[in-house]
Structure formats: structure tokens, C-alpha cells
Amino acid sequence: MPDNRTVQIVHATGIDGARRARGTVVVIDVLRSFTVSAFALAGGARECRLVATTAQARALVAGIPGGVLCAEEDALPIEGIAISNSPTQIRATNLKDRVLVQRSSAGTPVVAAVDSDDIYAASLAVARATVQACLLRHPATLTLIASADYPEDHACALYMEGIVRGEEADLDRLLQPLRESDRYRRVMSGTWPGFPPTDLELALKADRFDFAMPVTRRQGYDQLRRSDEASATS
């Protein structure tokens, strides 16, 4: 195995960062898109299909027998869509052998903007397994993209960089700016529609699941399936 300290790590943010991404690319959305994906795949979903718009999501799920739709706009529920990008709701949904169609304001459009076929979707829930899967590809460059300029996405990127370097990051310290934010307090108050406080508990625990989520480009969507390759070889 090569010395992981020689891997060049690039940090980027949002769609602009996605368009400049190089090497193996990881798109991070902790709150909440790729935490939702991780819980869906852990709960038996056959795959997750990512799209950039609500119209695309509605059209795609209409053609999937037993398909489940999960979408939000500006982190708020959409009329007529029962699941609003919430891992709490996903965990309570029977997804065994079903397909989850996802649309989010940050994570899914950022994946679509990356000009590469060497991509992973990630959150804290699958951070370590994602790093292990990336390193199996022996990348010269690893681009870690925070899908939005939020402290939890940057914290996840720094946590993953620490794993690459063999230097465990203090995740509690990295997440402190989130916990001190008005956004966090609003969620904890239970007044944010479609965003239950339990989503924070589910999203902010690192390494819940021992699989990665590689992205495969398909006609009209990006596909996520779980990959246990890294855990099988570690």
C-alpha cells in the first residue's frame, strides 16, 4: 500500500467546488441527504437514485414499482411528498428491496455537477468506510466537497482527512460551531417542519455503517449502491 500521507487532499465547497474537483471525489452532505442514503441502504434499499430537481424526482419515481420519494426544497417539506430528507423518517420506512429517489437542495445537485465518474457520496455515518474505499483506488488526489458551506460538512471533510493521514480528528471540537448555531437550536426546538430533532442524533454520529456509497452515472439520475469492499479487505 502507498503512503497515505502522499495523497493530495483538496477541500472544496458547493457546486463551484464540484466543477473544479479532481481525482477521486467525495461529495459530503451530513444534514441530511447522504445520511438519508446511508440509512436507506442499511435498511435494505436496493439503491438510491439522485436527481437535481423535484420535477425530475416526481417523474422518476412514477416509473418505479414500489419506489419511495424523498425530497425537500430549501430544507422544507414539499406538498404531496411524505418524506422530507429525514433519516428519522427513512429509518421508520420499510425500504427492503425498494428504490429510494432523492432530491435535496445541496447534496444531489452537487453530485450532478461533478465532472467525473470516480465519485462517492458520504456523510459522517459512512465516513471511515468511504475513506477506506477511496484509498483502495490509490488516488493521487482526493477532493472532499462540502455540499454546502455548513460546519457539519466541513467537519466531516476534516474528519475524513484525519483518517487518511492516520491522525484522528477531534470530531466533537469540529462540530462545536454547528452546536452553537441558530440553525442547530431551531432544529432542537422542534419547530423546523420536516426536520425532527432526532435527525441530528442520527446524522452526527460517525461511522455507524461499514460501507461506502459509490456513485454510478445513469441516464437521468445518479445511482448509489452500498459497497462493502473496503470493510471486507480492512
Secondary structure, 3 states (H helix, E strand, C coil): CCCHHHCEEEEEEHHHHHHCCCCEEEEECCCCHHHHHHHHHHCCCCEEEEECCHHHHHHHHHCCCCCEEEECECCECCCCCCECCCHHHHHCCCCCCCEEEEECCCHHHHHHHCCCCCEEEECHHHHHHHHHHHHCCCCCEEEEEECCCCHHHHHHHHHHHHHHHCCCCCHHHHHHHHHCCHHHHHHHHCCCCCCCCHHHHHHCCCCCCCCEEEEEEECCEEEECCECHHHHHC
